[in-house]
Every structure is written in structure tokens, then in C-alpha cells.
Amino acid sequence: MLQQSTLIESTLINVLKFGTLVGMTSLLASNPSAVPPGLKGVQVADTEIGAVRGSEGFYHYREHNAVELARTRRIEDVWHLLLHGSLDAPDSFVRSIGDARTVVVPTAALDLAASLPTHLGLISLLPLVVAPPAATIDQTDDERLTTAIATAAAVPTVLAALFRHRNGLAPIAADPSIGHAADWIRMATGTDASPEQVRLIEHYLIATIDHGFNASTFTTRVITSTGADIVGAFCGGVAALSGPLHGGAPSLALAMIEEIGDPANTDEWVRTRLDRGDKIMGFGHAVYRADDPRSAMLRQLAIEHGGELVDRAVEIERRTLAVLRAWKPDAPIVTNVEFFAGVVMSLAGLDRALFTPSFTTSRAVGWSAHIVEQAANNKIFRPSARYVGPEPASA
């Protein structure tokens, strides 16, 4: 047992040191059961962008508390922090984001893409509105940086155009003179955002920019590691984000609140679904064992705004947690970011169909930093799989 423990420890040190899965491959070969399903908890690369400390209920962007950044900063400042390591984005950086938002989505392309699910529509349109693809392996650091910013900045413009086109409305051109969060609301809804709307959405966008090596972020890094073009890496991230277990839960959590109605119905509603084996959206997290700090921040934001929906959500949350903890008393079940994310975005006046696009708009900022970081010190990801099928007849 001591020998196995030493092997695992030395291999993980190699994984951290070299930022690849080579060490994990050797561990898999010598001790297949040591690697958890989905690589949960396995550290496969080095990053300076941020980290999640699940047992502490804390996460950070570089050296800054991410929740405090959400409360006090513009999204442009946080974007600058992730890419350049410093807050207080200069005017030139803010302008570059605003200018990159001003892409025009061809109407003919919108006609075709509007019939697709939103994530496939975005994947179809992004390559048409961003600079021609170029392999990251052939680009300079500055070229990769410019392309990554341009692609992430184009995401809300394309998503807003898709949403409006589907609803028989003309797309609204980006306004590079206003902030990224305010312009997202304006392009999507067709009205200028109030300061309160911007406050609600910007808090949410900043809080969800990055969160460790989640499925979509890891996907963008794997694709980048092949030397593929940056737009392709973004499209891979969008595809990963389309799954309801990753990006689609805020609308489902809000639907749950609406379906329960009177908070007094919560206990029966939750127990019925637990008995069926259903997931309770908005609760539980793969990493957090203490409170999800994003959820705590969004809950407080919603309470500050106030209203019947907020009062109902807070009471439904309290009752749901009580049922879940009685159902699984030894499990550290917490409210995750999705539960109050749906509430906050609803308070900001966004249609439910814009919830996951808002998450995509946010996470695209994080992807831009991860793609640039991966390409700058690249090693292709090449893990191994454990074969569990019938043995071949001969070697």
C-alpha cells in the first residue's frame, strides 16, 4: 500500500511539473483503478489563470478573490487581468473589445443558423464573422491574443442576433462606446440597459468567467493543444457547454421554482423527484464541499434587489436543502450557482432563452485566456484509456 501511495504521489508531481497527461498514463498502466472516472480531481496542467478551492468554498482569478471582483469591477478589468495579469484595463484594451463586438452577421447565414439549436447556430456563425482561421501553432503571441479577444467579443453579438432573428426581430448593431455587459443586454433585448440591469448581469458574467478545468474550458485547451485555430477551439467549448449538466441548468432551476409555486409545496415536490431518481437542478456540485461562493453572492444580489420571486426562491432553497440533507445526511449538498443565476437573470429582464447564451458570453472570456495560455507553452494532450473489452485472440 505504501509503495502504491508513493507511486501515485510521484506521478501527480510529474503531472503538475510537466502539465501533461504523461505521468497519469504511467500511473494508469501500473494501477488502473487509481484514475477516477472523468479524471475528477486529477491535475493535468499548470495554469496562472485561477483555481477553485472546493473544500474552502473559495475560488480566485489569478491572485484576486473572484467574488470580490464580481462585486467591484467591470468585466473589461477582469478580462484584462486574465490575459495580462493586471486590473484597471486601459482605454485601448476596452476599445479593442468594443470594436471586436461590431461584427456583422450575414442575414443569409442567420436564416440558415436560426433553424439550428443555439449552440450549433453559434458554432456555424462564429467562423464567418471572425478573421480567417489560422493554426495557433503558426501565429505569434500577439496574433493569438488578438484573435482570442476578437472571437470572445463576437460571441454576444452573434448570440443576440440569433435570438432576435428567431423571434422575427432585426439584429441590433453593437455599440463599442458602452460596456460589454450593457451592450449584451441592449443587443439581445433591444432596449438600453438600466444601471440595475447592468449591475445584475455584470455580477453574474464576472462570477462565471472561469472555474477551473470544467468541461468546456478543458475542451478548448485540448483542441488548442493540437495547434488548431482559435475559432475552432471556441466552437469546441460551445459544444461542451451545450449539455444541461454544464451550461443549461439556470433555466431548469427557474422552471423548478415556478413549478413548485408556493414554497409549502417544496418538500413533496423534491421528494417525489428524488424517489424517481431525478436530479434537482441548482443543487450539488462536483467540487464544492462548502458553500458555492458564486451562489452566495448571487443570492445576496437578488435579496438586495428584492421582490416576490426572490422571497419565494430563498424559501424554496431553504426547504430543498433541508430535504436533500435529510435524504443524504452524509453528503455535502450545497446550492450551486445555477439556482440563483436564473433568478438574477430573470430580474435583469432577460428571456429564459438567453440564460445559457449569457453563460456562454461569460465563459468565452475565460476561454480566451486559457487558449492563449495553452498555446504559449503547448504540449498536445494525449491520455490513454483502459481497455475493458474482450481480449484479442492473438497479439
N, C-alpha and C positions, 0 to 999 in steps of 0.2 A: 504493500500500500504506500509506503514511504517513497519507494522508487517511482511509482506511478505519479505521485504528487509532485516529485521533483521534476519529472519529465514534463508534466503539464505546465508547471511554473516556468521552466526554461523556454518552452516553446512559445508561451504567451509573451515572454520578454522579447523573443525574436520577432514575433508578430508586431509588437509595439515598435521595435527598433527599425525594422525594415519597411513597415507599412504595407505588407503584402500578406497573402494567404499561404506563403511557402511553409512557414512554421506550422500553421494549422494543418497543412497537408500531411506533414510528417507525423503530427500527433494523431491525425485520423487513421493513418496507416497502422500505427502501433497500438492505438487504443480507440477504436471507432466509437464506442459509447460515450467518449469524453466530450464530443462536439454536440451541443444541444440543437434540437430542431430549429430551423430558421436562423441559425447562428446567434441565437439570443444571448446577449451579453458578451459575445466574442469581440475583441478589439482587433480590427482588421486594417487600420491605417492610423497615421498621425494627422492631427488637424489643429490649427490655431484658431478656427472659426468659433468654436463654442463647445459646450458639453452639458450633459444632464446628470445631476446627482439625485437619482430617484429615491434613495433612502432618506435624503435630507429634504425632499420637496423643493429642490432648487435647480435652476438652470441659468446659464450665462452665455452672452455673446462676447467673445474674447474675454477681457478681464472685467466686464461690466455685468451686473445683475440685469437679466433680460426684462424682468417685470418693471424694474425702475426705469429702464429705457422706454418701455411702452408708456409709462405714466408721464414721462417728462420730455421726450424727444420727438422730432419729426422722423418719418420713415426715411427721408433722404439722409439724415445724420447717421442712422443705424446702418443703412446701406453703405455709406462711406466707411464706417467703422469696419464692417465685414471685409470690404475689399482692400482698404488702405490702412487699417489699424488705428484710425483716429476719428473722434467725433467732430462735430462742427463742420459739416460739409461745406466747402467753398461754393460760391455762386456758380462758378464754372461747372462744377460737378452736378449741381441741381439743374442747371440749364441743359446739360447733356442728357439727363433723364427726361426732362420735359420735351426736348427736341426729338428724342428717340420714340416718344409716345405718339408723335404726329404721323405715324404710318397710315396709309390709306388702304383699306381692304377693298379689292375689286368687287363690284356688285355681282358680276357673273360668278365669281368664286363663292360669294356669300349664298347665292341661290343654290349652289350645289351642297355647300357645307351645312346649310341650315337644316337639311333633312337628316343629318347625322346626329348621334349623341354629342353633347357639348364637347367632351374631351377629344373625340375624333374630329370634330369641326375645328377645334383649335390646332390639333396636330396637322390638319390639312392646310390651314391658312398661314401658320407661322412661317413656313419656308418661303411663302410668296411675298411676305412683307418685310422680311429681314434680309440683310445683304446675302449675296450668293454664298452657298456653303463652301467652307474651306476647312480641310482637315486641321485639327488643333495642332497636330504634330508639325505642320508646315507653317504655323503662324508664330509671329513674335509675341512676347508677353503683352505688349501694348495692343496688338491686333486682337488677341484673345480677350483682353479686358474690354475693349470697345464693343466687340461682338456680344459678349456676355451681357453687358449693360443694355445694349440695343434690344436683345432678344427678351430679356426680362421686362423691360419698359414697354415693349409692344404687346405683352400678354393681356393687360387690362383693356387696351384699345380693341384688340381682336375679340375678346370675350364680350365686351359691351356691344360691339357691332353685331355679333352673332345673336345675342339676346334680343336686341331691338329688331333685327331683321325677322326673326322668328315670330315676333309679335306685331308684324306689319308696320314697324316704325323705321324711319330713316336713321342710319348711324349718325352719331354726333362726333365731329372732329375734336381731337384732343386740344386742350388749351395749355401750352407749355408754360404759361405765366403763373399757373396755380400749382399747388402741391399735388403729389402723386395720389394721395388718398382722396382729396377733394375732387380731383379730376376723374377718378374711378367712379365715384358716386354720380357725378354730373353726366359722364358719358353713358352710364347704364340707365339712369332714371330720367334724364332729360331736364333735370332742374338743378340749379345751383345748390350745393350742399350748405346747410346751416352750420355754424360753428359747433353745435352739439352733435350733429351727424358726423362731422369730421372727427370730433373727439372720440366718439364711439367706434367708428371704423378704424381710425388710425391706431387706437389702443389695440384693437384686435389684430390688425395687419402686422404690427411690430411684434406682438406677442407670439405670433405663429410663423415668423420668418424662418426660423431654424430650430431644430430639436433633435440633435444628434444624428446618427446614421439611420434615420427612418427609411421606410421602403422606397419612397420616391427620391430622396437625396442620395441614397446608396445607388439607386439605378442610374442617376445622372453621372455619378463618379465611375461606375463600371463602364458605361458607354464611352465616357471621356477617356478612360484608360486604354481604349482600343485605338486612340488617335482620331476618332470620328469627329465630325463637325459639331460645333456647339449647338446649333439649332436641333440637330438630331438628338443630342443629349437631353435638351429641354423636352423634346417630344416624348422621349422615354420616361422622363419624370412625370409628365402629364398623364401618360397611360397608367403608370403605377398609382397615381393619385386618384384615378377614377374609381377605384374599388371602395365600396361602402365601409370597409374596415379601416380605411386610411383617411379619405377626404370627404366622404358623403354623410357623416353622422350628424352634423348640426341640424340639417333639415329633418332628419329622422327623430332627433331628440325633441325638436319643437313640435313635431307631429304627435309625439308621445304626450307632451304637456297638454296639447289641445284635446287629444283623445280622452285623457283622464278627466279633464274638465275640473270638477270640484275636487280639491285635494283630498277630501274624505274618501274618494274612490281609489286612492293610490295603492293602499295595501292589497286590496283584492286584485287590481289590475296587474300589479307587479307579480304577485304570487301565481296568478293564472299563467303568465308568460314564463315564469321560472319552471313551473310544472311541465310546460310544453317543451322546455329546453331552449327557449328563445334567449337571445342577447338583449340586455336592457341598455339601449343606446344612451351614451352620455355618462356611463359609469364603468369603472375599472380601467386600468392602464397597464401596459406591458412593462413599464419602467418604474412608475411612481409607487412607492410604498408609504410615503407620507402624502399630504395633500398636494394635488396638482397646482402649482403656483399660478398657472395661467387661468385655471378655473376660479381660484380665489380672487384674482384681480378682476376678472370679468364679472363675477358675482357682485363685487363691491361697486364696479362701474354701473351695473344695472340698478343696484339699490340706490345709488346717487341719482340716477335718472328717475326712478320711481314708476309707479303705475300698477294697474291691476295684474297685467301679465307677469311683472316682476314678483309681486306678492305671491301669486299662485305658484310660480316657478320655485321660489325659495321654500315654500311649504311642501311642494311635491318632492323637491330634492331631499328635504329632511326626512320625510316619511319613507322615500325609496331607500335611502341609506340604512334606515333602521331595519327594513325588511331584508335587505341584502346581507346585512351583518348578522342578523338572526339566522338567515338561511345558510351562511357560510361563516361561522364565527371566527375561524382561524385565518381567514383570507383578508389581506389589507385592501379592502374595496374603497375606492375614492371616487369623487366626482371628477370626470375628466373635462378637458377644455371644450368639448363639443356641446355639453349641456347648456352652458350659459352663452356660448358663441352664437347659437341660434337665437337666443333671446336678444342679445346685443344687436345682432344684425337686423332683426325684426324691428327693434326700437329705432334703428337708424333709417328705417324706411325701405330696406332692400327686399325685393321679391325673393321668395324662397328659392327660386331657380338660380339666384345669384349668390347663394351661400357658398357652394363649392367653388365657383369662379372667384369669389373673394379669397378663399383659402389658396387657390392657385396663384392669384395675383401676389399674395404674401410670400408663399413658399418659393416662387420664381426668383425673388430677391436672394434668398438663401442659396438656391441652386447656382445662381451666377457666381457667388463666392466659392462654392465647392468645386465647380467646374474649373475655375481659374486656378484654384489651389491644386487640384488633381493634375492638371495639365503642366503645371510648373515643375513638378517633381514626380514624373509619372512612372508607374510600373503597372503593366496590364494585370488585371485581376484574373486569376486562373485557379479557382479552387478545385477540389476533387469531390466526387460523390462516392458513397459507399454502395457497392453493388449488392443487392439483396435478392436477385432473381435466381433461376435455376443455374447450376454450374454447367459450363460448356462441356461437350463430350470429350474434347481434347484441347491441349494448349496450343 
